[in-house]
């Protein structure tokens, strides 16, 4: 998995769409961009992506996302298969107002346990020696130690990606089968025991660009009547699985009424935190309205 064309600084627009609309978007996008080589010949033109997110015991990065902090970051360990010789990538993904900045460095898989214990890996375990990779490694390790962060959540999905022939000015991704599962250990495996689908069969569409907003992005949004929304895989995965996560000081209580599929968000700021009630049509809508109404004022909700 090459990192040469990673967009280290970019803008992102996210949409959650149906599978039917995703297929229509695929046909449109393929007129402007090329399919990522990692998806060529694969089912649904997609390749697997796995990330283990690390966070403090107070779930600092989770709450920064939930509270909508403009300047925030996430720490994750990304990998694509179970090959012991394949690299894994340490990533810091920062949001500075509306701009996304990403630092990434590849290391050997056996380096991960020592990194999580607070040790810098020896040079042979680092797969790139450029200054930016050294800074990324040092920044990841320093932030990890400052937060006393540990593995919290395994997020996996299938990614269909498109990019220009020669540069990284634009990128379109469609993520399917987004799954989440608590991961409190150093284990890096593609196997998941009992994952939950974060957005069901819906597809997370992301439009990413480094400089000027492409005119054809604007046309795409208008033609397919896309509505921009939040789709934070880690934060929404934790919220969905809060009943299975270790109970932290400010972790929201679980509720059987939080069920799939979501349609939009009802937000409640009572009791000092934000509750995302999953809403939809029919029974789902009634449950959500009940959650957003009287039930949210109950102690412990």
Residue pairs with C-beta under 8 A, 6 or more apart in sequence:
1 38
1 80
1 87
1 89
3 89
3 104
3 106
3 128
5 163
5 167
5 168
6 102
6 104
6 168
7 100
7 102
7 168
7 171
7 208
7 210
8 101
8 102
8 103
8 104
8 132
9 99
9 100
9 101
9 102
9 210
10 99
10 100
10 102
10 171
10 208
10 209
10 210
11 98
11 99
11 100
11 208
11 209
11 210
11 213
12 100
12 206
12 207
12 208
13 206
13 207
13 208
13 217
13 221
13 228
14 204
14 205
14 206
14 228
14 229
14 230
14 231
15 204
15 205
15 206
15 207
15 226
15 227
15 228
15 229
15 231
16 199
16 202
16 203
16 204
16 205
16 229
16 231
17 25
17 202
17 203
17 205
17 224
17 226
18 201
18 202
18 203
19 176
19 201
19 202
19 203
21 203
21 224
22 174
22 176
22 203
22 205
24 224
25 172
25 174
25 205
25 220
25 224
26 45
26 160
26 174
28 220
28 223
28 224
29 162
29 172
29 220
30 162
32 162
32 170
32 214
32 216
33 162
33 163
33 164
33 170
33 171
33 172
34 162
34 163
34 164
34 165
35 45
35 160
35 161
35 162
36 47
36 160
36 161
36 162
36 163
38 47
38 161
39 45
39 46
39 47
39 159
39 160
39 161
44 158
44 160
44 176
45 160
46 158
46 159
46 160
46 174
46 176
47 80
47 158
47 159
47 161
48 80
48 81
48 156
48 157
48 158
48 159
48 190
49 78
49 80
49 156
49 157
49 158
49 159
49 175
50 78
50 79
50 80
50 154
50 155
50 156
50 188
50 190
51 76
51 77
51 78
51 79
51 91
51 154
51 155
51 156
51 233
51 234
52 76
52 77
52 151
52 153
52 154
52 155
52 183
52 188
53 61
53 74
53 75
53 76
53 151
53 152
53 153
53 154
53 155
53 234
54 75
54 76
54 77
54 116
54 144
54 149
54 150
54 151
54 152
55 61
55 62
55 75
55 147
55 149
55 150
55 152
55 153
56 147
56 148
56 149
56 150
57 148
57 150
57 246
57 248
58 248
58 249
58 250
59 152
59 238
59 248
59 250
59 251
60 147
61 72
61 73
61 74
61 75
61 234
62 152
62 234
62 235
62 238
63 250
63 273
64 72
64 73
65 72
65 74
65 232
65 234
65 235
66 235
66 239
66 273
66 274
66 276
67 274
70 95
70 96
70 97
71 94
71 95
71 96
71 97
72 94
72 95
73 92
73 93
73 94
73 95
73 143
74 91
74 92
74 93
74 234
75 91
75 92
75 140
75 143
75 144
75 147
75 149
76 91
76 93
76 234
77 88
77 89
77 90
77 91
77 112
77 151
77 188
78 88
78 89
78 91
78 104
79 86
79 87
79 88
79 89
79 109
79 188
79 190
80 86
81 190
82 189
82 190
82 191
84 109
85 109
86 109
87 106
87 107
87 108
87 109
87 127
88 106
88 107
88 108
88 109
88 112
88 188
89 104
89 105
89 106
89 107
90 104
90 105
90 107
90 115
90 136
90 137
90 140
91 102
91 103
91 104
91 140
92 102
92 103
92 104
92 136
92 139
92 140
92 143
93 100
93 101
93 102
94 100
94 101
94 102
94 103
95 101
100 208
103 132
103 135
103 136
103 139
103 140
104 136
105 126
105 127
105 128
105 133
105 134
105 136
105 137
105 140
106 126
106 127
106 128
106 133
107 115
107 121
107 125
107 126
107 127
107 137
108 121
108 124
108 125
108 127
109 188
110 125
111 121
111 125
111 126
112 186
112 188
113 186
114 121
115 121
115 140
115 141
115 144
116 144
116 150
116 151
116 186
118 141
118 144
118 145
120 137
120 138
120 141
121 137
123 129
126 133
126 134
126 137
143 149
150 184
151 183
151 184
151 185
151 186
152 182
152 183
152 184
152 238
152 245
153 180
153 181
153 182
153 183
153 234
153 237
153 238
153 241
153 245
154 180
154 181
154 182
154 183
154 192
154 195
155 178
155 179
155 180
155 233
155 234
155 237
156 177
156 178
156 179
156 190
156 192
156 195
157 175
157 176
157 177
157 178
157 179
157 204
157 233
158 175
158 176
158 177
159 173
159 174
159 175
159 176
160 173
160 174
160 175
160 176
161 171
161 172
161 173
161 174
162 171
162 172
162 173
163 170
163 171
163 172
164 170
168 210
169 209
169 210
169 211
169 214
170 207
170 208
170 209
170 210
170 214
170 217
171 206
171 208
171 209
172 205
172 206
172 207
172 208
173 205
173 206
173 208
174 203
174 204
174 205
174 206
175 203
175 204
175 206
175 233
176 201
176 203
177 197
178 197
178 198
178 199
178 204
178 233
178 237
179 192
179 195
179 196
179 197
179 198
180 195
180 196
180 198
180 233
180 236
180 237
180 238
180 240
180 241
181 192
181 193
181 194
181 195
181 196
181 241
182 241
182 244
182 245
182 246
184 246
196 237
196 240
196 241
197 260
198 233
198 236
198 237
198 240
199 231
199 236
199 261
199 262
200 260
200 261
200 262
201 261
202 261
204 231
204 233
205 226
206 231
207 217
207 220
207 221
209 217
220 226
229 264
230 265
236 276
238 245
239 252
239 258
239 276
240 258
242 251
242 252
242 253
242 254
243 253
243 254
244 254
245 251
250 273
252 273
252 275
252 301
253 300
253 301
255 291
255 301
257 277
257 287
257 288
257 290
257 291
257 295
258 277
258 278
258 291
259 278
259 284
259 287
260 278
261 278
261 280
261 284
262 278
262 279
262 280
262 284
263 278
263 279
263 280
263 281
263 284
263 285
264 279
264 280
265 276
265 277
265 278
265 279
266 276
266 277
266 279
266 288
266 289
266 291
266 292
267 274
267 275
267 276
267 277
268 274
268 275
268 277
268 291
268 292
268 296
270 296
270 297
271 301
275 291
275 292
275 296
275 301
277 287
277 288
277 291
277 292
277 296
278 284
278 288
279 285
279 288
279 289
279 292
280 288
295 301
